[in-house]
Amino acid sequence: MSCLKTTRLARTVKFLSTKTSSPTIQDLNRYDNLPSNSRVFSMVQPTGRIHLGNYLGAVKSWRTLSNSNPDSEFIFGIADLHAFTIFKPAEELKENRYQAIASLLASGLNTSKCTLYFQSAVPEHSELNWYLTCMTSMGQLNRMTQWKSKAQQSQTSSIIDEKVMDSTKAGVFCYPALQAADILLYRSTHVPVGDDQSQHLELCRNIAKLFNNSYNVDYFPLPKTLLTPAKKILSLKNPEKKMSKSDPVQASCVYVTDSPEQIQLKIRKATTDSIQGAWNFDPVVRPGVSNLINIISGLTNESIEETVASIQHLKDHKSLKDYVAELIVNEFDDKRQLYDELLKNRDYLDQVCRQGRDKARERALINIREIKNIVGMD
């Protein structure tokens, strides 16, 4: 008998937040009670095939949001300008862009319900980026934490240190300003993000306030954070760090395109522990097991507490891993096949990208004209 439950607990899908008291974090009880006429914006970088962390951390939420809220607008992009901060040979970047679009479509994004496009195809992103970069202080950017990890610097590093400055690319340091321009260009009201991007969204709100106050206008909405339900998915081999395509140990990462056999093998070899008895969620004491519990929670739409209760019948680590593998195989089976078909049809992918570009640029052009008028450039 399959260890995959034939019926899953029907429950409300919740946005989990540790800061629900903050007015800038949208406290949604359901995906389908997003305020009417919201404009939701988010992007992923084109690192090629999407993996389980990308899927649970972003794409699954995008699909659910856009399918559940017909009265709102959804703009989802491939952040290829952001990807340019890390050098890739031209052919590799081009292939990664195609793979990213194919992955999003295969994962269920419906272009009749959302705009899907390449960031670089809409030049207004770069224009607004310049205006906002000129208004953003070096101190604000220096306080961001992600540039330090991307530049392989310690979290106590400062850009005023000459060695840090020499080894950090300007694009890596300044990319939160481009991220703010991406969001504000469409006057977005909500942005679904993971915990690691919350700081950048707070900077985006500060930049929007600065612009509005500087020109005595109420032009940019202050976009609210939608924290994605799934917590950060960690490496299967080293559950102390984030799941990543760049991990040299490829067994640490499950891709949407992996075969059932590959998925089963990777999960079977996932790092856990030797603790026996009842299952519990404890990322400090049991990081490997907690990572698997988090994966189950993300795939079943159950809370961590409900997930822990639902797996108590699994008698050992092998049973837990078999259950996780079966959930992933069932989730990705049709998506893997569709991805392969889409990637072979480059003409169709080009058509989707052109249509998304035209739709995104129509709104971007209207807004950039208004912005240029506000700042005296028109």
Stockholm file with secondary structure:
# STOCKHOLM 1.0

chainA/1-378         MSCLKTTRLARTVKFLSTKTSSPTIQDLNRYDNLPSNSRVFSMVQPTGRIHLGNYLGAVKSWRTLSNSNPDSEFIFGIADLHAFTIFKPAEELKENRYQAIASLLASGLNTSKCTLYFQSAVPEHSELNWYLTCMTSMGQLNRMTQWKSKAQQSQTSSIIDEKVMDSTKAGVFCYPALQAADILLYRSTHVPVGDDQSQHLELCRNIAKLFNNSYNVDYFPLPKTLLTPAKKILSLKNPEKKMSKSDPVQASCVYVTDSPEQIQLKIRKATTDSIQGAWNFDPVVRPGVSNLINIISGLTNESIEETVASIQHLKDHKSLKDYVAELIVNEFDDKRQLYDELLKNRDYLDQVCRQGRDKARERALINIREIKNIVGMD
#=GR chainA/1-378 SS CCSSCSSCCCCCCCCCCSCTTCTTBCCCSSGGGSCTTCEEEEEECCCSSCBHHHIIIIIHHHHHHHHHCTTSEEEEEECHHHHTTSCCCHHHHHHHHHHHHHHHHHTTCCTTTSEEEEGGGCTHHHHHHHHHHHHSCHHHHHTCSHHHHHTTCCTTCCTTSHHHHHHSCHHHHHHHHHHHHHHHHTTCSEEEECGGGHHHHHHHHHHHHHHHHHTTCCCSCCCEEEECSSCCCBCSSCTTSBCCTTCSCGGGCCBTTCCHHHHHHHHHTCCCCCCCSSCCCCTTTCHHHHHHHHHHHHHHTCCHHHHHHHTTTCCSHHHHHHHHHHHHHHHHHHHHHHHHHHHHCHHHHHHHHHHHHHHHHHHHHHHHHHHHHHHTCC
#=GC SS_cons         CCSSCSSCCCCCCCCCCSCTTCTTBCCCSSGGGSCTTCEEEEEECCCSSCBHHHIIIIIHHHHHHHHHCTTSEEEEEECHHHHTTSCCCHHHHHHHHHHHHHHHHHTTCCTTTSEEEEGGGCTHHHHHHHHHHHHSCHHHHHTCSHHHHHTTCCTTCCTTSHHHHHHSCHHHHHHHHHHHHHHHHTTCSEEEECGGGHHHHHHHHHHHHHHHHHTTCCCSCCCEEEECSSCCCBCSSCTTSBCCTTCSCGGGCCBTTCCHHHHHHHHHTCCCCCCCSSCCCCTTTCHHHHHHHHHHHHHHTCCHHHHHHHTTTCCSHHHHHHHHHHHHHHHHHHHHHHHHHHHHCHHHHHHHHHHHHHHHHHHHHHHHHHHHHHHTCC
//
